[in-house]
């Protein structure tokens, strides 16, 4: 994070060790649980400086996320780790409200840990039409996409398929 940026509220997306310096060799200041509120500070490589309940230290950037958890979110953790992208996807699905298991409950559950979506969860998921319409408002036309790409000086490139096919 460039110097001069304001501190940003955030939270841990998984269990994390708050370290004194941005290094695995640094002393562990304290252990953080998923959903712990933090103030995100500077970033150095793959490390993010945070302040948690007055304690300042460093965690891996994938262990925190900017923003606030919705007030009714319950964060749980499993013993294994399925990876940062899956953890963030689970939290994003939960926080966005795009999919929900039940239309009658107001309690959102974000699971941080090791597991993907089961067949049952996929079958039980329901699209939220209001969220889908909101998502559609971000669609750009082909011409708009080309204009934006030209402004950013992006060029189309052919990439050889790596799967052994043509």
N, C-alpha and C positions, 0 to 999 in steps of 0.2 A: 504494500500500500504506500503510495507516495507520501512523503512527509507533508504535513500541513492539512491532511484530511482529518475530519472530525472522527472521534471514536464512534463506533457503530454498535448498537445492541445486537446480540446474537445468542446462540445456544449450542450446546454440544449435541452432535447427531449420534454419538456412541460413547462408550466408556473411553476415557482419555486420562493420560498422566500429564498433569501440569508440571512442566520442568522449568528449572531456574534459568536456563539458557536454551537457545534453539539447537539442541544437540541431544542425541540419544544417550550420550555419556553424562549429561547434566543431571544434577540432583533432582529427584522428584519432590516437588513442593506439596502436592496433594493429588489424590485420585478424584476424577470427576465422573459422575454418572450421566447417562443419556438424558437430555432435556435440561441440563444445568444452564441457567441464565449466565451470560458472560458479556463483557464489553470488549469488542474486538478492536485491537489497536493496530500496530504495525505488522507488516508481513515481510519475512526474509526467507526467500526460497520456498521450500515446502513447509515452513513454520509460520504460525500466526501468534502474535503476542496477544494475550487476553488478560483481563482482570475479572476475577471471580470472588465475590464477597471479600473484597479488599486484598486478596492475594494476586500478585502479578506474576505471570510466567508465560511459557510457550507450549503450544500444542501443535500437532500436525494440522495443516490447513483443511484436510478432508474430515477432521473430527469436529469442526464447527461450521455453523451456517449463519449468515447475517439474517436479521429479522427476529420476530418474536413468534413463539408457538401460540396457536390459538388457545384461549383460556381453558377450554374443555378437553385439550389434548392430553392423553395419557401415553407416556413413552415407556416402552418395555425393552429389555435387552435379552438376547439369548446368549448362550455360551460361545457359539462360533461366530465368525465374521464372514459375511457373504460379499463384502466389498463396499467401497464408498458409493459407487454409482447406484447400487441396489438400495443402500440405506437412504440416500438422498431421494431416490424415486419414491420410496415408501413414505417418507416424510412429506414430499411434495404432493403425492396423491392425497394424503390425509389432510394436509393444510389447505389444499386448493378446493376441496369439496367436489372435484370433478366426478369422482366415483364414490359411492357410499354403499354399505351393505344393507342399510335399512333407512327408509325415509321417515321412520317414526322416532328415531333416536337423535339426540343432539350431541351425543358424546362421540368424539373422534378418537380413534386409537392409531397411533403411529408406532410401528414396530421397528426397532433398530436391532439388527442382529442377522443371523444367518437363516434365511429362507426366502424363497421366491414366492410368487403367487401360485397357489395350488389350483388345480382344475376346478375345485368347488368354489374357491374365491372368485375365479374368473367368471364362472357361471352365475354367481350371485351378484356380481358387480352390476350396477345400474348407471347408465349415463345420466347426467344431470343436464337437461336441455338448456337451462339458463346459462350454465357454464360453457356448454358447447357453442351457444350463440356468442358469448363473450370471446371465446377462442377464435371464432370466425372473424371477429372484428380486426384481428391482427393479420389476416391474409393479404398478401400483396399480389397484384396481377403480374403476369409474365413481363409486361412492359415496365412496370414499376421495379421489378427485380433486376431487369437488365439495366435500367437507369441507375439504380443504387450500386450495382456492381461496377458500372462504368465510373461513377463518382469515386468509388474506392479503388479504382484502377485494378480491378480483378479481371483475370482472363480465364477463359475456358481452357482446360487441358485434358487431353485423353490420357487415361491411366490404364495400363495393361492389367487385365484380369489376373488375379493371383491363384485362382482355383484350378488352374490347368486347362481351362476352356479357352475359347477364342477371345 
